[in-house]
């Protein structure tokens, strides 16, 4: 490979903007030649200004470290000389290079002229399935040494190793893949085409034809052969001694957990009786291995698979990558595992191949195609959720999702979804998700009814899976986006491109007129909604508005007209396309036809949603709109959600009941005042036993609950006074515990106002504050950011209360601002309360209280995730001690010390607790 010289650069700065006065505090360069690190340069730099506290926390660089360091004016010329004649490499080059250029300009030095390479761009291409492309996360995933993240010397060295890893991965790819990548590499933002050319030239010199599988010239990963059958004579260890011996043989340092063996025995009993049972197993029981072992032994004996369903992709991966390997070690065997998700999770290779033949229209599309070409050489499953693509790239991914079974036998052999189907029929454990179970009853050929037992983990989430399946959401922006794809003849959208299919102008004009009628009718319908929203002028300062559709008195005729015009347009487009699709088409025309088919399919889905939301009324449902008055109509969203899902769940699970035992399990399935609160929503009979397994008495030794007894009563003071008291309690807690704190709210509005007050006081200016709905990024990204800083606080609402796992010292305190009751104004709650009242039930005791207690349990469950964890749970809502129902909340959590304290005493209590614990 040609000998290029690389200078891998990283800088640490006082902030993000050199033009606003921020300065470099550390600079490091790692020099690479002949694929080897040959030299390094590093120096602190005196910024002539204090380093902000959060930068000190991030970089561990203090003011004293740079006090006697040289000024940039002193070393700038030397830095410029060092970088000359090198390719400039950085991790996120769009920060490091412009910042450095501005500093050179500031001290009167010439601009650095060089070729550039961005390891973020390179890593995204070569490792398209990584969860995150932050340097620290990549280093962990790829086993790159990074002793102290956010120090220029360590970061530059890690970036250098990353560059070499990316080149190594590129060199390992099949020749055909490298050719396809090189063809598109000239559209990249940095000069990576240099490396692609060098590797391609070298690969062609040494190329030996190898037998790797190809799909129409696109290389795929070799399909792994199924291993031979395994020992099916393993028997269940009935005694404690046999269980201990089995676990100790396979797991080093295994210690018996309270409740785990009893839990296993109950699973075994249900399997033998082909019975249905509910098992609530707290964190610390060892639930997953507890059900895997008896169920797998049972399935092997019957030579039928165990079906395991859980809620999220993360939990599926945890099962397959962490828990089942433990089971293999315990049983001393190799279990055949298959994962099966809905068809839309998988890539359609034929559609992808069609796009590869064409010139791409945008950077996002080019980049995503390049990522997928690499991904296809490493993926076993073709599951599109493995890919980490940009927002623009996601639009391309949606176009090449699988939507129908392959018609040609050879295609079916290569197809990932059909490969997953075959694998699911010849496995010992089939892992799937709740959405698949809910959808399976509608399939002509059932995919999940051939097992001998079904285990439904995170069982309470089946309710959400059913609700999500039947929920319908109208989004104004999404509708406008889909409609906008078709366009008129004078736009560069689908309609204007029909000349590729040789469709006569008269037909195109007819389609355009129908399209304009649709858009005008749609806009009129939206306008009628906006003007029907009741005014709350003078009553609320909030910009967020909610209203039930029942309150709007909308004219159904306007919405029927939209549906009719849409159907007319769709039928016309389908008819015209079907006629001209019979002609022999070249590749661009074929891709255009596929584009039309894709967007018509999307429009048909939208029409169905329109009908269900605006034209079909069901008794047991809630329908409401949400809008932000600062963005009308762009923020308009209308939600329709079912309230009765027991029948839906029963019909989905009944076929599984015929196959064998059904086990429902989770960490939270009961509340003290209503043992059947969750199981009744799942449609389970009260005759099905509910077994509870508690963690060992000392598992929660590191936990304590504090109740603030001098907080004001929200009903007795204004909201602003209450929020000020909340903000003060949060600030005092954070200052004592030095961060690592979750603050849980029931209202996004209260969260925002509290965070704004705290920011205005500057009392926590040394801390990183991450707020759901205010800080950009997904829930998982916020959580990762929170974990990255030692002095950090995370503010979240209900969606943070479950499924968040922060073990160890990363989380020390949870502050619950209010008991997690649903708002009385929440349309979903109002409709549910109305139905309960009609049936003679008290909405508070039948639903509101048990739902809040369940959320309280889940909130507390975030605090202690292992027996070594320690943490304080602080409740600011005095109702937990002043109301008779307060005891319901306290009984729902483990038996830990509970103390009532004033704000002043809480500070002392936290100081003592940390001193004693630490």
C-alpha positions in Angstrom: 0.0 0.0 0.0 1.3 3.5 -0.8 3.1 5.1 2.1 1.0 8.0 3.2 2.0 9.9 6.3 -0.8 10.6 8.8 -0.9 13.1 11.7 -3.7 12.0 14.1 -4.7 15.1 16.1 -6.8 15.7 19.2 -7.3 18.9 21.1 -9.0 19.7 24.5 -10.5 23.2 24.7 -12.2 25.5 27.2 -15.4 25.3 25.1 -16.8 24.7 21.6 -16.2 28.1 19.9 -12.8 29.6 19.2 -14.4 32.7 17.7 -16.2 33.3 21.0 -13.0 33.3 23.0 -12.5 29.6 23.8 -8.9 28.3 23.7 -6.9 25.1 23.4 -5.7 23.7 26.7 -4.0 20.5 25.4 -2.9 19.3 22.0 -1.6 15.9 20.9 -0.4 14.5 17.6 0.3 10.8 16.8 2.3 10.2 13.6 1.7 7.1 11.5 3.8 5.8 8.6 3.8 2.3 7.0 0.8 1.4 9.1 2.8 1.9 12.3 2.9 4.6 15.0 6.3 6.2 14.6 6.2 9.3 16.9 4.0 11.4 19.2 3.8 15.1 20.3 1.8 16.4 23.2 1.7 19.6 25.2 -0.6 21.5 27.6 -1.3 25.1 26.4 -2.1 28.0 28.7 -5.5 29.4 27.6 -5.0 32.6 29.7 -8.5 32.1 31.1 -10.0 29.8 33.8 -11.0 26.3 32.6 -14.8 25.8 33.2 -15.6 23.3 35.9 -17.5 20.9 33.6 -14.5 20.9 31.3 -12.2 20.1 34.3 -14.6 17.3 35.2 -14.6 16.0 31.6 -10.9 16.2 30.9 -9.4 16.1 34.4 -7.3 19.0 33.3 -7.1 21.6 36.1 -6.1 25.3 36.0 -2.8 24.4 37.8 -1.9 21.9 35.0 -1.8 24.7 32.4 -0.6 27.5 34.6 3.0 27.3 33.4 2.3 25.8 30.0 3.3 27.6 26.8 0.9 30.0 25.0 -0.4 28.9 21.6 1.5 31.9 20.1 4.7 30.2 21.3 4.2 26.7 19.8 1.8 27.5 16.9 4.7 27.7 14.3 6.1 24.4 15.5 2.7 22.7 15.3 2.2 24.0 11.7 5.6 22.5 10.7 4.8 19.2 12.3 1.5 18.9 10.4 2.8 19.9 7.0 3.0 17.1 4.4 0.7 14.8 6.5 -2.9 13.7 6.0 -4.7 15.4 8.9 -6.8 12.8 10.9 -9.2 13.4 13.7 -12.2 11.9 15.4 -14.8 14.4 14.3 -12.6 16.5 12.1 -15.2 19.2 11.8 -14.3 20.3 15.3 -10.6 19.8 15.7 -9.4 21.2 12.3 -11.5 24.4 12.2 -10.7 25.2 15.8 -6.9 24.7 15.1 -7.2 26.8 11.9 -8.8 29.6 13.8 -6.1 29.5 16.4 -3.4 29.7 13.7 -5.2 32.6 12.2 -5.5 34.4 15.6 -1.8 34.3 16.1 -1.0 35.4 12.6 0.1 32.1 11.1 -0.9 30.8 7.7 -3.7 28.3 7.2 -2.8 24.6 7.3 -3.3 23.2 3.8 -3.8 19.4 3.9 -5.9 16.4 3.0 -8.2 15.2 5.8 -9.7 12.0 7.1 -12.4 11.7 9.7 -12.3 8.6 11.8 -16.0 9.1 12.8 -16.9 8.8 9.1 -14.4 5.9 8.6 -15.6 4.0 11.7 -19.3 4.4 10.7 -18.4 2.8 7.3 -16.2 0.0 8.6 -18.2 -0.8 11.8 -21.8 0.0 10.8 -23.3 -1.9 13.7 -21.7 -0.1 16.6 -24.1 1.4 19.1 -22.2 4.7 19.4 -19.4 6.4 17.6 -18.1 8.4 20.5 -14.4 7.6 20.8 -14.8 6.2 24.3 -17.6 3.8 23.3 -15.8 2.7 20.1 -12.6 2.0 22.1 -14.6 -0.2 24.5 -16.3 -2.1 21.7 -13.1 -2.6 19.6 -10.7 -3.2 22.6 -8.7 -0.1 21.8 -6.7 1.1 24.8 -8.0 4.4 26.2 -6.8 5.1 29.7 -8.3 8.5 30.3 -11.0 9.6 27.8 -11.1 13.3 26.9 -7.4 13.8 27.4 -5.8 14.8 24.1 -2.8 12.5 24.4 -4.9 9.4 25.2 -7.6 10.3 22.7 -5.1 10.9 19.9 -3.5 7.6 20.5 -6.9 5.8 20.6 -7.9 7.6 17.4 -4.6 6.4 15.7 -5.4 2.8 16.7 -8.9 3.3 15.4 -7.6 4.5 12.0 -5.4 1.4 11.8 -8.4 -0.9 12.8 -10.5 0.7 10.1 -7.8 0.1 7.5 -7.4 -3.4 8.7 -11.2 -4.0 8.4 -11.2 -2.5 4.9 -8.3 -4.8 3.8 -10.3 -7.8 5.1 -13.3 -7.2 2.9 -14.0 -9.1 -0.3 -12.6 -7.5 -3.5 -16.1 -6.9 -5.0 -17.2 -5.0 -1.8 -14.1 -2.8 -1.9 -14.8 -2.0 -5.6 -18.3 -1.0 -4.8 -17.1 1.1 -1.9 -14.4 2.8 -3.9 -16.9 3.8 -6.6 -18.9 5.8 -4.1 -16.0 7.0 -1.8 -15.5 10.2 -3.8 -18.8 11.5 -2.4 -17.6 11.3 1.2 -16.9 14.4 3.3 -13.2 13.6 4.0 -10.5 12.3 1.7 -11.1 8.6 2.6 -11.1 7.7 -1.2 -7.3 7.8 -1.0 -7.3 4.8 1.4 -10.1 3.0 -0.6 -8.0 3.3 -3.8 -4.8 2.1 -2.1 -6.5 -0.9 -0.6 -8.3 -1.7 -3.8 -5.0 -1.6 -5.9 -3.2 -3.8 -3.3 -6.1 -6.3 -3.2 -6.2 -6.7 -7.0 -2.5 -7.5 -7.0 -2.8 -10.3 -4.5 -6.3 -11.4 -5.4 -7.1 -15.1 -5.3 -10.7 -16.1 -6.2 -12.5 -17.3 -3.0 -15.8 -18.9 -2.6 -17.8 -16.4 -0.6 -21.6 -16.2 -1.2 -22.8 -13.5 -3.6 -26.2 -11.9 -4.2 -26.2 -10.6 -7.8 -22.5 -9.5 -7.4 -22.9 -8.2 -3.8 -20.8 -10.3 -1.3 -22.6 -11.6 1.8 -21.3 -13.3 4.9 -20.8 -17.0 4.7 -23.9 -18.8 6.0 -23.0 -20.7 9.1 -23.8 -24.4 9.0 -26.0 -25.7 11.8 -24.1 -27.8 14.2 -25.2 -31.4 14.9 -27.8 -32.4 17.4 -26.9 -32.2 21.1 -27.4 -34.5 24.1 -31.2 -34.7 24.8 -30.9 -37.0 27.8 -30.0 -34.2 30.3 -32.4 -34.4 33.3 -33.6 -31.7 35.6 -31.6 -31.5 38.9 -34.4 -32.0 41.5 -32.3 -31.6 44.7 -30.5 -28.6 45.9 -27.2 -30.5 45.9 -27.6 -31.4 42.2 -28.5 -27.8 41.3 -25.4 -26.5 43.2 -23.2 -29.1 41.5 -24.5 -28.2 38.0 -24.1 -24.4 38.5 -20.7 -24.6 40.1 -19.4 -26.8 37.3 -20.4 -24.2 34.7 -20.1 -20.9 36.5 -17.0 -19.8 38.4 -17.7 -18.1 41.8 -21.4 -19.3 41.7 -23.3 -18.5 44.9 -26.8 -19.7 45.6 -29.4 -16.8 45.3 -32.4 -16.8 47.6 -35.4 -17.9 45.7 -33.7 -18.9 42.5 -34.0 -22.7 43.1 -37.6 -22.4 44.3 -38.4 -20.4 41.1 -36.7 -23.1 39.0 -38.8 -25.8 40.7 -42.0 -23.9 40.1 -41.1 -23.6 36.4 -40.4 -27.3 36.2 -43.7 -28.1 37.9 -45.6 -26.0 35.4 -43.8 -27.6 32.5 -44.7 -31.1 33.7 -48.3 -30.2 34.2 -48.5 -28.1 31.0 -49.9 -25.5 33.2 -50.1 -21.7 33.1 -48.4 -19.7 35.9 -47.3 -16.2 36.8 -43.9 -15.7 38.5 -42.9 -12.3 39.9 -39.1 -12.5 40.5 -37.4 -9.4 41.9 -34.0 -8.2 40.7 -31.4 -10.4 42.4 -33.2 -13.7 42.0 -31.4 -14.7 38.8 -34.7 -14.9 36.9 -33.4 -15.5 33.4 -31.1 -18.4 34.1 -33.8 -19.6 36.5 -36.3 -20.2 33.8 -33.8 -21.0 31.0 -32.4 -24.1 32.6 -35.6 -26.1 33.4 -37.3 -25.0 30.2 -34.4 -26.0 28.0 -33.9 -29.4 29.6 -37.7 -30.0 29.1 -37.6 -28.9 25.5 -34.5 -31.0 24.6 -36.3 -34.1 26.0 -39.2 -33.5 23.7 -37.1 -32.3 20.8 -39.3 -29.2 20.5 -38.2 -25.6 20.9 -38.7 -23.3 23.9 -40.3 -20.1 22.9 -39.1 -17.0 24.8 -40.6 -13.7 24.2 -39.4 -10.4 25.6 -40.1 -6.7 24.9 -37.1 -4.9 23.4 -34.2 -5.7 21.0 -31.9 -4.9 23.9 -33.4 -7.6 26.1 -33.3 -10.1 23.1 -29.6 -9.4 22.6 -29.0 -9.8 26.4 -30.6 -13.2 26.3 -28.7 -14.4 23.3 -25.3 -12.9 24.0 -25.1 -13.1 27.8 -27.6 -15.5 29.4 -27.7 -18.4 26.9 -23.9 -18.7 26.8 -24.1 -19.1 30.7 -26.7 -21.9 30.1 -24.3 -23.6 27.7 -21.6 -23.6 30.3 -23.9 -25.0 32.9 -25.2 -27.8 30.7 -21.9 -28.4 29.0 -23.5 -28.2 25.6 -24.2 -25.9 22.7 -27.9 -24.9 22.4 -29.2 -24.1 19.0 -30.7 -20.6 19.3 -32.8 -18.7 16.7 -34.1 -15.1 16.8 -37.3 -14.2 14.9 -38.8 -10.8 14.4 -41.4 -9.3 12.1 -40.6 -9.3 8.4 -40.0 -5.5 8.3 -37.0 -5.9 10.5 -35.1 -7.6 7.6 -33.4 -6.3 4.5 -34.9 -7.0 1.1 -31.7 -7.9 -0.9 -33.4 -7.5 -4.3 -34.5 -3.9 -3.5 -31.0 -3.1 -2.2 -29.3 -4.5 -5.2 -31.5 -2.3 -7.5 -30.3 0.8 -5.6 -26.7 -0.3 -5.8 -26.9 -0.2 -9.6 -27.8 3.5 -9.7 -26.1 6.7 -8.9 -27.2 7.9 -5.5 -29.1 11.2 -5.0 -27.7 12.4 -1.7 -24.8 12.0 0.7 -27.0 10.2 3.2 -28.1 7.6 0.6 -24.5 7.1 -0.6 -23.2 6.7 2.9 -26.0 4.3 4.0 -25.4 2.1 0.9 -21.7 2.0 1.7 -22.5 1.0 5.4 -24.8 -1.7 4.2 -22.2 -3.2 1.7 -19.8 -3.6 4.7 -22.6 -4.8 7.0 -23.7 -7.6 4.6 -20.2 -9.1 5.0 -20.6 -9.4 8.8 -24.3 -9.8 9.6 -25.6 -13.3 10.4 -29.3 -12.2 10.5 -29.8 -9.3 8.1 -31.7 -7.5 10.9 -31.8 -3.8 10.0 -31.9 -2.8 13.7 -28.3 -3.9 13.9 -27.4 -0.8 11.7 -26.6 2.5 13.2 -27.5 5.0 10.4 -28.2 8.7 10.3 -31.7 10.2 10.2 -31.4 10.7 6.5 -30.0 7.2 6.1 -33.1 5.8 8.0 -35.3 7.0 5.1 -33.2 4.8 2.7 -33.3 1.8 5.1 -37.1 2.1 5.2 -37.2 1.7 1.4 -35.4 -1.6 1.3 -37.2 -3.3 4.2 -38.7 -6.7 3.5 -42.4 -6.6 2.8 -43.2 -9.9 1.0 -41.9 -13.4 0.6 -39.5 -14.1 -2.3 -41.0 -15.7 -5.4 -37.9 -17.4 -6.8 -36.5 -20.4 -5.0 -32.8 -19.3 -5.3 -33.7 -15.9 -3.9 -35.4 -17.6 -0.9 -32.2 -19.5 -0.1 -30.3 -16.2 0.3 -33.1 -14.2 1.9 -32.4 -13.4 5.6 -36.0 -13.4 6.7 -36.7 -16.8 5.1 -33.4 -18.0 6.5 -34.6 -17.0 10.0 -37.9 -18.9 9.4 -36.0 -22.0 8.5 -33.7 -21.6 11.6 -36.7 -21.1 13.9 -38.0 -24.5 12.8 -34.8 -26.3 13.8 -33.7 -24.8 17.1 -33.8 -25.5 20.8 -34.6 -22.0 21.9 -36.6 -19.5 19.8 -36.2 -15.9 21.0 -38.8 -13.4 19.8 -40.6 -10.3 20.9 -44.1 -9.6 22.2 -45.1 -7.8 19.0 -44.5 -11.1 17.1 -46.7 -13.0 19.5 -49.5 -10.4 19.0 -49.2 -10.5 15.2 -48.8 -14.3 14.9 -52.5 -15.1 15.2 -53.1 -13.2 11.9 -50.7 -15.3 9.9 -51.9 -18.1 7.8 -49.0 -20.2 8.8 -48.3 -19.7 12.6 -44.7 -19.2 13.3 -44.7 -19.6 17.1 -47.1 -22.5 17.8 -44.6 -25.4 17.4 -42.9 -25.0 20.8 -43.4 -27.1 23.9 -43.4 -24.1 26.3 -43.8 -20.3 26.0 -42.0 -18.0 28.5 -43.2 -14.4 28.4 -40.5 -12.3 30.1 -41.2 -8.7 31.0 -44.8 -9.9 30.9 -46.4 -6.6 32.0 -45.1 -5.2 28.7 -47.4 -7.4 26.7 -50.1 -4.8 27.6 -47.9 -2.1 25.9 -47.3 -4.4 22.9 -51.0 -4.9 22.4 -51.7 -1.2 22.9 -48.9 -0.2 20.4 -50.3 -2.6 17.8 -53.7 -1.1 17.9 -52.7 2.5 18.6 -53.0 4.9 15.7 -51.1 8.2 15.5 -51.8 11.0 13.1 -48.8 13.4 12.7 -49.3 16.4 10.5 -45.6 16.6 9.6 -45.5 12.9 8.6 -48.5 13.3 6.4 -47.2 16.3 4.7 -43.9 14.5 4.1 -45.6 11.5 2.5 -47.9 13.6 0.4 -44.9 15.7 -0.6 -43.1 12.7 -2.2 -45.6 12.6 -5.1 -45.6 16.3 -6.0 -46.8 18.1 -9.1 -45.3 18.2 -12.6 -43.2 21.4 -11.8 -41.4 19.8 -8.9 -38.6 17.3 -8.8 -40.7 14.6 -7.1 -42.2 11.3 -8.2 -44.8 12.6 -10.6 -42.3 14.6 -12.7 -40.1 11.5 -13.1 -42.8 9.4 -14.7 -41.3 10.4 -18.1 -38.8 7.5 -17.4 -41.8 5.1 -17.8 -43.0 6.8 -21.0 -46.3 7.7 -19.5 -48.2 10.2 -21.7 -48.5 13.7 -20.5 -52.3 13.6 -20.4 -52.2 10.8 -17.8 -49.6 12.7 -15.8 -51.8 15.8 -15.9 -54.8 13.8 -14.6 -52.7 12.5 -11.7 -51.6 16.0 -10.9 -55.2 17.3 -10.7 -56.2 14.5 -8.4 -53.2 15.1 -6.3 -53.9 18.9 -6.0 -57.5 17.9 -5.0 -56.2 15.7 -2.2 -53.8 18.3 -0.8 -56.5 21.0 -0.8 -59.0 18.8 0.9 -56.4 17.6 3.4 -55.5 21.2 4.3 -59.1 22.1 4.7 -59.6 19.2 7.1 -56.6 20.3 9.2 -57.8 23.8 9.3 -61.2 22.7 10.6 -59.4 20.8 13.5 -57.2 23.9 14.4 -60.2 26.2 14.5 -62.2 23.8 16.6 -59.7 23.6 19.5 -61.3 25.3 22.6 -59.5 28.5 23.6 -57.8 28.6 27.0 -56.8 32.3 26.7 -56.0 33.7 30.1 -56.1 30.4 31.9 -52.7 28.8 31.0 -49.2 30.0 30.2 -48.3 26.6 28.8 -47.8 26.4 25.0 -48.8 22.7 25.0 -52.5 22.0 24.5 -54.6 18.8 24.6 -58.2 18.1 23.7 -60.3 15.0 23.1 -61.8 14.7 19.7 -65.2 14.3 21.2 -65.0 17.9 22.4 -64.2 19.4 18.9 -67.5 18.7 17.2 -65.8 18.0 13.9 -67.8 17.6 10.6 -67.3 13.9 9.5 -68.1 14.9 5.8 -64.8 16.9 5.5 -62.8 13.8 6.6 -64.8 11.4 4.4 -64.0 13.6 1.4 -60.2 13.4 2.1 -60.4 9.6 2.3 -62.4 9.4 -0.9 -60.1 11.6 -2.9 -57.0 9.7 -1.6 -58.5 6.4 -2.7 -59.3 7.8 -6.1 -55.7 9.0 -6.4 -54.2 5.7 -5.3 -56.4 3.7 -7.7 -55.5 5.9 -10.6 -51.7 5.8 -9.8 -51.8 2.0 -9.4 -53.8 1.5 -12.7 -51.4 3.7 -14.7 -48.3 2.1 -13.3 -49.6 -1.4 -13.8 -50.2 -0.7 -17.5 -46.7 0.8 -18.2 -44.9 -1.7 -15.9 -45.5 -4.4 -18.5 -43.0 -2.7 -20.8 -39.4 -3.7 -20.7 -37.8 -1.3 -18.3 -34.1 -0.3 -17.8 -32.6 -0.1 -14.3 -33.5 3.5 -13.5 -37.1 3.0 -14.6 -37.4 -0.2 -12.5 -36.1 1.6 -9.4 -38.6 4.5 -10.1 -41.4 2.0 -10.3 -40.3 0.5 -7.0 -40.2 4.0 -5.5 -43.8 4.6 -6.6 -44.9 1.3 -5.2 -43.2 2.0 -1.9 -44.8 5.4 -1.5 -48.2 4.2 -2.6 -47.9 1.5 0.0 -47.0 4.2 2.6 -50.0 6.3 1.5 -52.4 3.3 1.8 -51.2 2.8 5.4 -51.9 6.5 6.0 -55.4 6.3 4.5 -56.1 3.3 6.8 -54.9 5.3 9.8 -57.1 8.3 8.7 -60.2 6.1 8.5 -59.5 4.6 12.0 -58.9 8.0 13.6 -61.5 10.2 12.0 -64.2 8.0 10.6 -64.4 5.0 12.9 -65.5 5.3 16.6 -65.2 2.5 19.0 -66.7 2.5 22.5 -63.6 1.4 24.4 -60.9 3.8 23.2 -59.5 7.3 23.8 -58.9 9.8 21.1 -57.2 13.1 21.7 -55.0 15.7 20.0 -51.8 17.4 21.2 -50.5 20.6 19.8 -47.9 23.3 20.6 -49.2 26.8 20.0 -45.8 27.9 19.0 -45.9 25.6 15.9 -49.3 25.4 14.3 -50.2 23.2 12.4 -46.7 21.5 12.4 -47.0 20.2 15.9 -50.5 18.7 15.5 -50.6 15.1 16.6 -53.8 13.0 17.1 -53.6 9.8 19.1 -56.2 6.9 19.2 -55.5 4.3 21.8 -57.6 1.2 22.8 -58.5 0.7 26.4 -59.6 -2.9 26.1 -56.7 -5.3 25.1 -57.6 -8.4 27.1 -59.4 -10.0 24.1 -56.5 -9.1 21.8 -53.9 -10.7 24.2 -56.1 -13.8 24.8 -56.5 -14.5 21.1 -52.7 -14.1 20.6 -51.8 -16.4 23.5 -54.5 -19.1 23.1 -52.6 -21.0 20.3 -49.5 -21.1 22.6 -51.6 -22.5 25.4 -52.5 -25.5 23.2 -48.7 -26.2 22.7 -47.8 -26.5 26.4 -47.1 -24.5 29.5 -47.2 -20.7 29.4 -45.0 -18.9 32.0 -45.6 -15.2 32.6 -42.7 -13.6 34.5 -41.3 -10.1 35.4 -39.8 -8.2 38.2 -43.0 -6.2 38.8 -46.3 -8.0 38.3 -48.3 -7.2 41.5 -49.1 -4.3 43.8 -50.0 -5.0 47.5 -53.5 -3.5 47.3 -54.4 -5.3 44.1 -52.6 -8.6 43.5 -54.3 -9.1 40.1 -53.9 -5.5 38.8 -51.6 -6.5 36.0 -52.8 -10.1 35.4 -56.4 -8.9 35.0 -55.2 -6.4 32.3 -53.4 -9.3 30.6 -56.8 -11.1 30.6 -55.6 -13.9 32.9 -58.0 -15.8 35.1 -57.7 -15.2 38.8 -57.4 -19.0 39.1 -53.9 -18.9 37.6 -51.5 -18.9 40.5 -49.2 -15.9 41.1 -45.8 -16.9 42.8 -43.6 -14.2 44.2 -39.8 -14.6 44.7 -38.0 -12.0 46.8 -34.3 -11.2 46.7 -32.2 -12.1 49.8 -32.8 -10.0 52.9 -29.4 -8.4 52.6 -29.7 -7.6 48.8 -31.0 -4.1 49.7 -28.6 -3.4 52.6 -27.2 -0.5 50.6 -30.6 1.3 50.2 -32.4 3.9 52.3 -35.6 5.9 51.8 -36.0 9.5 52.9 -39.3 11.3 53.1 -39.2 15.1 53.0 -41.7 16.2 55.7 -41.3 20.0 55.3 -42.1 20.2 51.6 -45.1 22.4 51.0 -48.5 20.8 50.0 -48.9 21.5 46.3 -52.7 22.0 46.9 -51.9 24.8 49.5 -49.3 26.8 47.5 -48.9 28.0 43.9 -47.2 25.8 41.4 -44.3 28.3 41.2 -43.7 28.1 44.9 -43.9 24.4 44.9 -41.4 24.2 42.0 -39.0 26.5 43.9 -39.1 24.2 46.9 -38.5 21.2 44.6 -35.5 23.0 43.0 -34.0 23.8 46.4 -34.3 20.2 47.6 -32.7 18.9 44.3 -29.8 21.4 44.5 -29.1 20.6 48.2 -29.1 16.8 47.5 -26.9 17.1 44.4 -24.4 19.3 46.2 -24.1 16.8 49.1 -24.0 13.6 46.9 -21.9 15.3 44.1 -24.2 14.2 41.4 -25.0 10.7 40.1 -28.7 11.6 40.6 -31.9 10.8 38.8 -34.8 13.2 39.3 -38.1 11.6 38.4 -41.2 13.8 37.4 -44.7 13.0 36.4 -45.0 16.1 34.3 -42.8 17.4 31.5 -44.0 20.9 32.2 -42.9 20.7 35.9 -39.6 19.1 34.8 -38.8 22.0 32.4 -39.7 24.7 34.9 -37.6 23.1 37.6 -34.6 22.7 35.4 -34.9 26.3 34.2 -35.0 27.6 37.9 -31.9 25.5 38.7 -30.1 26.8 35.7 -31.0 30.4 36.5 -29.5 30.1 40.1 -26.2 28.8 38.7 -25.9 26.7 41.9 -25.2 23.6 39.9 -23.0 25.2 37.2 -20.3 22.7 38.0 -22.6 19.8 37.1 -23.8 18.4 33.8 -27.6 18.6 33.7 -29.4 16.3 31.2 -33.1 16.8 30.9 -35.5 14.6 28.9 -37.4 16.8 26.4 -34.8 19.6 26.8 -31.5 18.0 26.1 -31.3 16.6 22.5 -31.0 12.9 21.9 -32.8 9.6 22.6 -33.5 8.2 26.1 -30.5 5.8 25.7 -28.2 8.6 24.5 -29.1 10.8 27.5 -28.4 7.8 29.8 -25.0 7.2 28.2 -24.2 10.9 28.6 -25.3 10.9 32.2 -23.0 7.9 32.9 -20.0 9.6 31.3 -19.7 12.4 33.8 -19.1 11.9 37.6 -20.9 15.2 38.4 -24.1 14.8 36.5 -27.9 14.9 37.1 -30.6 13.3 34.9 -34.1 14.7 34.9 -36.7 12.4 33.4 -40.5 11.6 33.2 -42.4 8.4 33.3 -40.7 6.8 30.3 -37.4 6.8 32.2 -38.9 4.8 35.1 -38.6 1.4 33.6 -36.0 -0.5 31.6 -33.2 1.8 32.7 -30.2 0.0 34.2 -27.4 1.9 35.8 -25.5 -0.5 38.1 -22.8 0.5 40.6 -21.6 4.0 41.5 -23.1 5.5 38.3 -26.3 6.2 40.2 -26.4 7.2 43.9 -29.7 9.0 44.4 -33.2 8.9 43.0 -35.4 11.9 43.8 -39.1 11.3 43.2 -40.7 14.7 42.9 -44.4 13.5 43.0 -46.0 10.2 43.5 -46.5 8.9 40.0 -50.3 9.2 39.6 -51.6 9.9 36.2 -52.8 13.5 35.7 -56.6 13.7 36.1 -56.6 15.8 32.8 -54.8 13.0 30.9 -57.3 11.9 28.1 -56.4 8.3 28.5 -57.0 8.3 32.3 -60.3 10.3 31.9 -61.7 7.8 29.5 -60.6 4.9 31.6 -62.1 6.5 34.8 -65.4 7.1 32.9 -65.6 3.4 31.9 -64.8 2.2 35.5 -67.5 4.5 36.9 -70.1 3.2 34.5 -69.2 -0.3 35.7 -69.7 0.8 39.3 -66.0 0.8 40.2 -64.0 3.6 42.0 -61.5 4.8 39.4 -59.0 5.8 42.1 -58.8 2.5 44.0 -59.4 0.3 40.9 -56.9 1.9 38.6 -55.2 5.2 39.6 -53.7 4.0 42.9 -52.4 0.6 41.8 -51.0 2.1 38.6 -49.1 4.7 40.6 -47.8 2.1 43.1 -46.6 -0.1 40.2 -44.7 2.9 38.8 -43.3 3.7 42.3 -41.9 0.1 42.5 -40.4 0.5 39.0 -38.8 3.8 40.0 -37.3 2.3 43.1 -36.1 -0.6 41.0 -33.7 1.7 39.2 -31.7 2.3 42.4 -30.3 -1.1 43.4 -29.3 -3.4 40.5 -26.8 -5.6 42.3 -26.1 -6.6 45.9 -23.1 -4.3 45.9 -25.0 -1.2 44.9 -25.9 1.5 47.4 -28.3 4.4 47.0 -30.8 6.8 48.6 -34.4 7.1 47.4 -35.9 10.5 48.3 -39.6 11.2 48.1 -40.6 14.9 48.0 -44.3 14.3 47.9 -45.7 14.5 51.5 -48.8 12.5 50.5 -46.8 9.3 51.1 -47.0 10.1 54.8 -50.1 12.3 55.1 -52.6 10.2 53.1 -54.0 6.8 54.1 -52.9 5.3 50.8 -49.3 6.2 51.5 -48.7 2.8 53.1 -49.6 1.1 49.8 -46.4 2.7 48.3 -44.2 1.8 51.2 -45.4 -1.8 51.3 -44.6 -2.2 47.6 -40.8 -1.9 48.0 -38.4 -4.0 50.0 -38.0 -3.7 53.7 -35.4 -0.9 53.9 -34.8 1.9 56.5 -37.4 4.7 56.0 -36.8 8.1 57.6 -38.9 11.3 57.7 -36.6 14.3 57.6 -36.7 18.1 57.0 -34.6 19.6 54.2 -32.0 20.7 56.8 -31.9 17.2 58.4 -31.8 15.5 55.0 -28.5 17.2 54.2 -27.1 15.9 57.5 -28.6 12.5 56.9 -27.0 12.3 53.5 -23.7 13.4 54.8 -23.8 10.7 57.5 -25.0 8.1 55.1 -22.2 8.7 52.6 -19.6 8.9 55.3 -20.7 5.6 56.8 -21.2 3.9 53.4 -18.2 5.3 51.7 
